[in-house]
Amino acid sequence: MGKRSPRLQFSDEERADPKLKKAIQKADKKADELDKAEAKVPKKTVQRKERVVDANGKVSTRLYFEEVDKKKPPSKLTHAVAAAPVNSVLATAHREIRQSEEDNVGVESAHRLEETAEGGVRMMDAAYRSHRLKPYRNASHAEAAADRANIHALQKQAQRQNPQFSSNPYSRWQQKRAIKKEYMAAKAGKGGMSTVQATQKTAKSAKKAAENTKKSAGFITRHWKGALIVLALLLLVSFLSSVVSSCSVMMQSGVSAIGATTYPVEDGDMLAAEAQYFALEAELQEYLDTYESTHDYDEYHFDLDEIEHDPYVLISAITALQGGEWTIGEVGGTIQMLFDKQYILTEDVVVETRYRTETDTWTDEEGNTHTDTYQVPYDYYICTVTLENFNLSHVPVYIMSEAQLSMYATYMSTLGNRPDLFPGSSYVDIYINTEYADYEVSEEALSDPQFAAMMEEAEKYLGYPYVWGGSSPSTSFDCSGFVSWVVNNCGVGWNIGRLGAEGLRRTCSYVSPTNARPGDLIFFEGTYDTTGASHVGIYLGDNTMIHCGDPIQYANISSSYWQRHFLSYGRLPQP
């Protein structure tokens, strides 16, 4: 593991402060959870040497043993990347076999059984690796939670000490950002955390293949019940695929629907694309980590966004831009283009004229010594390095046609029917349990024809995924795109165009919370870095709205999150 999240220390006075108490308790709780998670990380005993000097100056060497964490096994992504060349070769071989097996039922059956077996081995190997990585994964999640709790507690502490700097949401956001940057820098130490290497040498992976197979087999032996279940399922799938081949016409429409939402790309190519993008990010991180040692300026300032991306956004964007099937050899330029759009690095150098004091000592003809002092100008170089992460999910709307955006939105709504492709990614969690809860709009509210028309149009799109910049059913929607579409297409007579959240707010007249009624728009601020309204939904009454979250869904606005970001209600002008 990296450098551990610290356990913050607070005074008794701070712990007794009602404004700090809850945040401190949460920080303590998360620190305890981190301790428990780290205790479950596998340990090993290593021998250490220590030089000891006694009172007489005699030097001796003392041996002792120390318990340290075992080295974390390679991540699922790293393992998949290392295996990608092999998987790509296997995929090519299978394609060649499929092209020649059409007229030979025996060859076809044998080939299907071979592919099923290979799939079973991969699933079991993945299960073994997931089992080994679990304590490290839990510790990592606990550490991230501890960091968030610590940063929140430090922000509350800063607000207590300097209330004048917390007078508005923007000031609080700036304050939190500065605290987070200082916290992470202090945690990492001088120079920051080392860059994680994304790939391994293929040759090295090949040498370990046999060893890993043995380890996987050992895992299967210890978990034989689960292995039997997996094997039974695989055999069932293989059997059913043979049985239903004669009735494929009956299922053609269903298969077509699945095919249209499934990534038409081999796993090896998709994993290789993710690895290539990750390698570009690692190279950028390394450049920033070593910036001061590789440049020669007098002073440095850094304003850096985090380097991260959603792998599903990457694969969906590449596939939409390619119009379907692709191989890793065909998309190198696309990967670089997306990277250049996401990360904007600027380096601004300012030269100041500064002065240093110099002295000149000399002796006159009479032997008297004199000292002259004077100011000498010199150039002082100040470099400011800024990295903006534009967010990869925001890029498609600027570079894709409507047809490409539609394909991209489709893949994002289904994850290309491959939710298992990047199981180690932190982004996977946001796509789990995204089904929307049902809600019955009151009959009284629906008695208003104008509101009823809005709801009839809005509810058509329940479950549609969030796509930044999206503004139509073909591309899906973002929050303001969804509301703009409903208003313009509900048949009431509005024609306000495509507006952002703040533009919609300015179009509306202000309504107090006590006078808000179904059909009014509800606005929020501070949900992301922008001025004014940053999110908008349609108010339904009963503390409920319909909005484009992820997916389009109903939401209770009385939750702590929405109450914290609430800005105002607004009423659309009469059409």
C-alpha positions in Angstrom: 0.0 0.0 0.0 1.0 3.6 -0.4 1.4 6.1 2.4 -1.3 5.6 5.0 -4.0 8.1 5.7 -3.2 9.8 8.9 -5.4 9.7 12.0 -6.1 13.4 12.7 -5.7 14.9 16.2 -8.2 17.3 17.6 -8.3 19.2 20.9 -11.0 18.5 23.5 -12.5 21.9 22.8 -12.8 21.1 19.1 -14.4 17.7 19.9 -17.0 19.4 22.1 -17.9 21.9 19.4 -21.3 20.9 17.8 -20.2 22.2 14.4 -17.1 19.9 14.5 -18.3 16.9 16.5 -20.0 15.0 13.7 -17.2 15.5 11.3 -14.6 14.4 13.9 -16.6 11.4 14.8 -16.8 10.3 11.2 -13.0 10.8 10.7 -12.3 8.7 13.8 -14.8 6.0 12.6 -13.2 5.8 9.1 -9.7 5.7 10.7 -10.9 2.7 12.8 -12.3 1.0 9.7 -9.0 1.6 7.9 -7.1 0.0 10.8 -9.3 -3.1 10.5 -9.0 -3.3 6.8 -5.2 -2.9 6.8 -5.0 -5.6 9.5 -6.5 -8.1 7.1 -3.9 -7.4 4.4 -1.6 -10.5 4.2 1.7 -10.0 6.1 5.1 -11.5 5.9 8.1 -11.4 8.2 11.4 -9.9 6.8 14.8 -9.7 8.3 16.3 -6.3 9.0 19.8 -5.1 9.9 20.5 -2.2 12.3 23.8 -0.6 13.1 24.3 -0.1 16.8 27.0 2.1 18.4 27.7 1.5 22.1 29.1 4.0 24.6 32.7 3.1 23.7 32.1 3.8 20.0 32.1 0.2 19.0 29.9 -0.5 16.0 28.0 -3.7 15.7 25.1 -5.1 13.6 21.9 -6.2 15.1 19.5 -8.5 13.3 15.8 -8.3 13.9 12.5 -9.3 12.3 9.8 -7.0 11.1 6.3 -7.8 9.9 5.4 -6.0 6.6 2.5 -6.1 4.1 2.9 -8.7 1.4 3.3 -7.2 -2.1 -0.1 -6.6 -3.7 -0.8 -9.1 -6.5 -1.2 -7.5 -10.0 -4.6 -5.9 -10.5 -7.2 -7.5 -12.8 -6.5 -4.8 -15.4 -2.8 -5.3 -15.2 -3.2 -9.0 -15.6 -5.6 -8.6 -18.5 -3.3 -6.2 -20.2 -0.4 -8.6 -19.9 -2.5 -11.4 -21.2 -4.0 -9.2 -24.0 -1.4 -10.2 -26.7 -2.1 -13.9 -26.0 -5.9 -13.4 -26.0 -5.6 -11.4 -29.2 -3.8 -14.3 -30.9 -6.4 -16.8 -29.6 -9.2 -14.6 -30.8 -7.6 -14.4 -34.3 -7.2 -18.1 -34.4 -10.9 -18.6 -33.4 -12.0 -16.3 -36.1 -10.0 -18.3 -38.7 -11.6 -21.5 -37.4 -15.1 -20.0 -37.6 -14.6 -19.0 -41.2 -13.8 -22.6 -42.2 -16.2 -24.6 -39.9 -19.5 -23.7 -41.7 -19.6 -27.0 -43.7 -18.2 -29.2 -41.0 -20.6 -29.8 -38.0 -18.0 -31.9 -36.2 -15.3 -29.2 -36.3 -17.9 -26.6 -35.3 -19.0 -28.6 -32.2 -15.4 -29.3 -31.1 -14.5 -25.6 -31.6 -17.5 -24.5 -29.5 -16.4 -26.9 -26.7 -12.9 -25.5 -26.9 -14.1 -21.9 -26.6 -16.3 -22.9 -23.7 -13.4 -24.5 -21.9 -11.2 -21.5 -22.5 -14.0 -19.2 -21.1 -14.3 -21.4 -18.0 -10.5 -21.2 -17.3 -10.6 -17.4 -17.7 -13.6 -17.1 -15.3 -12.0 -19.3 -12.7 -8.7 -17.5 -13.0 -10.5 -14.2 -12.6 -12.3 -15.6 -9.5 -9.0 -16.6 -8.0 -7.4 -13.2 -8.6 -10.5 -11.4 -7.2 -10.2 -13.5 -4.1 -6.5 -12.6 -3.6 -7.1 -8.9 -4.3 -10.1 -8.5 -1.9 -8.2 -7.5 1.2 -6.1 -5.0 -0.7 -9.2 -3.7 -2.5 -11.0 -3.3 0.9 -8.0 -1.5 2.4 -7.9 0.8 -0.6 -11.6 1.7 -0.3 -11.2 2.2 3.4 -8.2 4.5 2.8 -10.2 6.6 0.3 -13.1 6.9 2.7 -10.7 7.9 5.5 -9.2 10.6 3.2 -12.7 12.0 2.4 -13.6 12.1 6.1 -10.3 13.7 7.0 -10.7 16.4 4.3 -14.2 17.1 5.4 -13.2 17.4 9.1 -10.3 19.7 8.2 -12.6 21.9 6.2 -15.0 22.2 9.1 -12.1 23.0 11.3 -11.0 25.8 8.9 -14.5 27.2 8.7 -14.6 27.3 12.5 -11.3 29.2 12.6 -12.0 31.5 9.7 -15.8 31.9 9.3 -15.3 34.9 7.0 -14.0 32.6 4.3 -17.1 30.4 4.2 -19.7 33.0 3.5 -20.9 31.6 0.2 -20.8 28.2 -1.7 -18.1 29.3 -4.1 -15.8 30.3 -1.2 -16.4 27.0 0.5 -15.7 25.1 -2.7 -12.4 27.0 -3.1 -11.5 26.4 0.5 -12.2 22.6 0.2 -10.2 22.4 -2.9 -7.2 24.1 -1.3 -7.4 21.9 1.8 -7.7 18.7 -0.4 -4.6 19.7 -2.3 -2.5 20.4 0.8 -3.8 17.2 2.5 -2.9 15.0 -0.4 0.5 16.7 -0.8 1.3 16.2 2.9 0.2 12.6 2.8 2.3 11.9 -0.3 5.4 13.7 0.9 7.8 15.7 -1.1 7.7 14.8 -4.8 4.3 13.1 -4.6 3.3 9.5 -4.9 5.2 7.4 -7.4 3.5 6.7 -10.7 1.9 3.3 -10.9 3.1 1.3 -13.9 0.2 0.2 -16.0 1.7 -2.7 -18.0 4.1 -5.6 -17.6 6.4 -7.2 -20.1 4.7 -9.9 -22.1 7.7 -12.2 -21.7 7.6 -11.9 -18.0 3.9 -12.7 -17.9 4.5 -15.8 -20.1 7.1 -17.2 -17.7 4.5 -16.9 -14.8 1.6 -18.4 -16.8 2.2 -22.0 -15.6 2.6 -20.8 -12.0 -0.6 -18.8 -12.1 -2.5 -21.7 -13.6 -1.4 -23.9 -10.6 -2.4 -21.2 -8.2 -5.8 -21.0 -9.9 -6.2 -24.7 -9.7 -5.5 -24.6 -6.0 -8.2 -22.0 -5.6 -10.6 -24.1 -7.5 -9.7 -27.1 -5.3 -10.5 -25.1 -2.1 -13.8 -23.7 -3.7 -14.9 -26.8 -5.6 -18.6 -26.2 -5.1 -18.4 -22.8 -6.9 -16.2 -24.3 -9.6 -18.8 -27.1 -10.3 -21.6 -24.5 -10.5 -19.6 -22.4 -13.1 -18.7 -25.6 -15.0 -22.3 -26.7 -15.0 -23.5 -23.3 -16.3 -20.9 -23.3 -19.1 -21.9 -26.9 -20.2 -25.6 -25.8 -20.1 -24.8 -22.8 -22.3 -22.9 -25.0 -24.7 -25.7 -27.5 -24.9 -28.4 -24.9 -25.3 -26.4 -23.1 -28.1 -26.4 -26.4 -30.0 -30.1 -27.1 -29.4 -31.4 -23.7 -30.4 -29.3 -23.4 -33.5 -32.2 -24.9 -35.5 -34.6 -22.2 -34.3 -32.4 -19.2 -34.7 -34.9 -17.5 -37.0 -37.4 -17.3 -34.1 -34.8 -15.4 -32.0 -33.4 -13.2 -34.8 -35.1 -10.0 -33.5 -33.9 -10.5 -30.0 -30.4 -11.3 -31.1 -30.3 -8.3 -33.3 -31.3 -6.1 -30.4 -28.6 -7.6 -28.2 -26.1 -7.2 -31.0 -26.9 -3.6 -31.5 -26.1 -2.8 -27.9 -23.0 -5.1 -27.5 -19.4 -4.0 -28.1 -18.5 -5.6 -31.5 -14.9 -5.8 -30.5 -12.6 -8.6 -29.1 -11.7 -8.4 -25.4 -8.0 -8.3 -26.2 -8.4 -5.2 -28.3 -10.6 -3.4 -25.8 -8.2 -4.2 -22.9 -5.2 -3.1 -25.0 -7.0 0.2 -25.8 -7.6 0.8 -22.1 -3.9 -0.1 -21.4 -2.7 2.3 -24.1 -4.8 5.2 -22.7 -3.6 4.3 -19.1 0.0 4.4 -20.3 -0.5 7.9 -21.7 -1.9 9.0 -18.3 1.1 7.3 -16.5 3.5 9.2 -18.8 1.7 12.5 -18.1 1.8 11.8 -14.3 5.5 11.0 -14.5 6.2 14.2 -16.4 4.4 16.2 -13.7 6.0 14.3 -10.8 9.5 15.1 -12.1 8.8 18.5 -13.5 10.9 20.5 -11.0 13.9 18.2 -11.5 13.7 18.4 -15.3 13.2 22.2 -15.5 15.2 25.2 -14.4 13.0 27.8 -13.0 13.3 29.8 -9.8 9.8 29.2 -8.5 7.0 26.7 -9.3 3.2 26.7 -8.8 1.0 23.7 -9.6 -2.8 23.7 -10.2 -3.5 20.1 -11.2 -6.7 18.2 -11.6 -6.7 14.4 -11.0 -5.6 12.1 -13.7 -8.4 9.6 -14.2 -10.9 8.4 -16.7 -13.9 6.0 -17.1 -12.8 3.0 -19.2 -16.4 2.4 -20.4 -16.6 6.0 -21.7 -13.3 5.3 -23.5 -14.4 2.1 -25.2 -17.9 3.4 -26.0 -16.4 6.6 -27.5 -13.9 4.7 -29.7 -16.6 2.2 -30.9 -19.0 5.0 -31.8 -16.3 7.0 -33.6 -15.2 3.8 -35.5 -18.9 3.0 -36.4 -18.6 -0.4 -34.8 -15.9 -3.1 -35.0 -12.3 -2.2 -34.6 -8.9 -3.5 -33.7 -6.2 -2.0 -31.5 -4.0 -1.4 -34.6 -6.7 0.9 -36.1 -7.4 3.2 -33.2 -4.0 4.6 -32.1 -4.8 8.0 -33.5 -8.3 8.0 -32.0 -6.9 7.2 -28.5 -4.4 10.0 -28.8 -7.0 12.5 -30.0 -9.3 11.6 -27.0 -6.4 12.0 -24.6 -5.5 15.4 -26.0 -9.1 16.5 -25.7 -9.4 15.3 -22.1 -6.2 16.7 -20.6 -5.2 20.3 -21.2 -1.7 21.1 -19.9 -0.5 24.7 -19.8 2.8 26.0 -18.7 3.0 29.8 -18.0 6.3 31.4 -17.3 6.5 34.9 -15.9 9.8 36.7 -15.7 10.2 39.3 -12.9 13.1 41.7 -12.5 14.5 41.4 -9.1 17.5 42.9 -7.3 20.3 41.4 -5.3 22.7 43.3 -3.1 26.4 43.1 -4.1 29.5 44.8 -2.5 32.7 45.9 -4.0 35.8 46.4 -1.8 38.8 48.5 -3.0 41.8 50.3 -1.6 42.7 53.9 -2.6 46.2 55.3 -3.2 46.6 56.2 0.5 45.9 52.6 1.5 42.4 53.2 2.8 39.8 50.4 2.3 36.4 51.3 0.9 33.3 49.2 0.4 30.6 50.1 -2.1 27.2 48.5 -2.0 24.8 48.5 -4.9 21.7 46.7 -6.3 22.1 44.4 -9.3 19.0 43.5 -11.4 18.4 39.9 -12.4 15.7 37.8 -14.1 13.6 35.7 -11.7 11.5 33.0 -13.5 8.1 31.8 -12.0 6.5 28.9 -13.7 2.8 28.0 -13.2 1.8 24.5 -14.4 -2.0 23.9 -14.9 -3.6 20.6 -15.7 -7.3 20.6 -16.6 -9.1 17.3 -16.7 -12.0 18.1 -19.0 -13.7 14.8 -18.2 -13.7 12.2 -20.9 -17.5 11.9 -20.7 -17.8 15.5 -21.8 -15.8 15.1 -25.0 -18.2 13.1 -27.2 -20.7 15.9 -27.6 -18.0 18.2 -29.1 -16.6 15.7 -31.7 -19.5 13.3 -32.6 -22.3 13.5 -35.1 -25.8 12.8 -33.9 -25.6 9.3 -35.2 -22.4 8.7 -33.4 -23.8 10.2 -30.2 -26.8 7.9 -30.4 -24.5 4.9 -30.7 -22.3 6.1 -27.8 -25.4 6.7 -25.6 -26.6 3.1 -26.4 -23.3 1.6 -25.4 -23.2 3.6 -22.2 -26.7 2.6 -21.3 -25.8 -1.1 -21.6 -22.1 -1.0 -20.9 -21.9 -2.8 -24.2 -23.4 -5.8 -22.4 -20.0 -6.2 -20.8 -20.3 -5.0 -17.2 -17.5 -7.6 -16.4 -15.0 -6.0 -18.7 -13.4 -3.7 -16.2 -14.3 -5.1 -12.8 -11.4 -3.5 -11.0 -12.4 0.1 -12.1 -13.9 2.4 -9.4 -16.4 3.6 -12.1 -18.2 0.3 -12.3 -20.1 1.0 -9.1 -21.9 3.9 -10.6 -23.5 1.7 -13.2 -24.9 -0.9 -10.7 -28.4 -0.6 -9.4 -29.3 2.2 -11.7 -32.9 1.2 -12.0 -35.3 4.0 -11.1 -37.9 3.8 -8.4 -41.5 4.0 -9.3 -43.6 7.0 -8.3 -47.3 7.8 -8.6 -48.0 11.4 -9.4 -51.1 12.7 -7.6 -54.3 12.8 -9.5 -54.9 16.4 -8.2 -51.6 17.5 -9.8 -52.4 15.8 -13.1 -55.8 17.6 -13.3 -53.7 20.6 -14.6 -53.6 19.9 -18.4 -50.3 21.8 -18.8 -48.6 19.7 -16.1 -50.2 16.5 -17.3 -48.7 17.2 -20.8 -45.3 17.8 -19.4 -45.4 14.5 -17.4 -46.6 12.5 -20.4 -43.6 13.6 -22.3 -41.1 13.4 -19.4 -42.0 9.8 -18.3 -41.3 8.5 -21.9 -37.6 8.7 -21.0 -37.4 7.2 -17.6 -34.3 5.0 -17.5 -32.5 6.8 -20.2 -28.7 7.2 -19.3 -27.1 10.5 -18.5 -25.0 11.7 -21.5 -23.2 15.1 -21.0 -24.4 17.5 -23.6 -27.2 15.2 -24.8 -30.4 16.9 -25.8 -32.6 14.4 -27.7 -33.9 10.9 -27.4 -31.5 9.7 -30.0 -28.4 10.9 -28.0 -30.0 10.7 -24.6 -29.8 13.7 -22.2 -28.1 15.6 -19.6 -30.1 17.5 -17.0 -30.8 20.7 -18.9 -31.1 18.9 -22.2 -33.9 16.7 -20.7 -35.9 19.6 -19.3 -35.4 21.7 -22.5 -36.7 18.7 -24.6 -39.7 18.1 -22.3 -40.7 21.8 -22.3 -40.3 22.1 -26.1 -42.0 18.8 -27.0 -44.9 18.4 -24.5 -47.4 20.1 -26.9 -48.2 23.0 -24.7 -46.7 25.6 -27.0 -43.3 26.5 -25.5 -40.3 27.0 -27.7 -37.4 28.0 -25.6 -34.6 26.3 -27.5 -31.8 24.3 -26.0 -30.8 26.0 -22.7 -28.4 25.2 -19.9 -29.5 25.0 -16.3 -28.7 28.7 -15.7 -30.4 29.7 -19.0 -33.6 27.9 -17.9 -33.4 29.7 -14.5 -33.2 33.1 -16.2 -36.1 32.2 -18.4 -38.3 31.5 -15.4 -39.8 33.8 -12.9 -38.8 33.3 -9.2 -41.2 31.2 -7.1 -40.8 30.8 -3.3 -40.6 27.3 -1.9 -44.0 27.8 -0.2 -45.7 28.7 -3.5 -44.0 26.1 -5.7 -46.4 23.8 -7.6 -46.2 20.8 -9.9 -44.7 21.8 -13.2 -42.4 24.4 -11.8 -38.7 23.9 -12.4 -36.3 23.3 -9.5 -32.7 24.5 -9.6 -29.5 23.5 -7.7 -26.1 24.9 -7.4 -22.6 23.6 -6.7 -23.2 20.1 -8.0 -20.2 20.7 -10.2 -17.8 23.6 -10.8 -19.9 26.3 -12.5 -21.5 29.6 -11.5 -25.2 29.9 -11.0 -27.5 26.9 -11.5 -25.7 23.7 -12.1 -28.6 21.2 -12.2 -32.3 21.4 -13.0 -35.4 19.1 -12.7 -39.2 19.3 -13.0 -41.0 19.6 -9.6 -43.8 17.1 -9.1 -45.0 18.2 -5.7 -44.7 16.1 -2.5 -40.9 16.9 -2.2 -40.3 15.0 -5.5 -38.8 15.8 -8.9 -38.1 14.1 -12.1 -34.7 14.8 -13.5 -31.8 13.4 -15.5 -29.6 11.8 -12.9 -28.1 8.6 -14.1 -30.5 7.4 -15.3 -33.5 9.7 -15.8 -35.5 9.1 -12.6 -37.6 10.4 -9.8 -35.8 11.9 -6.7 -36.7 13.0 -3.2 -35.5 16.6 -2.9 -35.7 16.5 0.9 -32.5 14.3 1.0 -29.5 16.0 2.6 -27.7 16.1 -0.8 -30.4 18.0 -2.6 -31.2 20.3 0.4 -27.5 21.2 0.6 -27.4 22.2 -3.1 -30.9 23.7 -3.4 -30.9 27.1 -5.2 -34.5 28.1 -6.1 -37.8 27.3 -7.9 -38.8 28.9 -11.2 -42.0 29.1 -13.2 -42.0 29.0 -16.9 -43.7 31.9 -18.8 -47.1 31.2 -20.2 -46.8 30.0 -23.8 
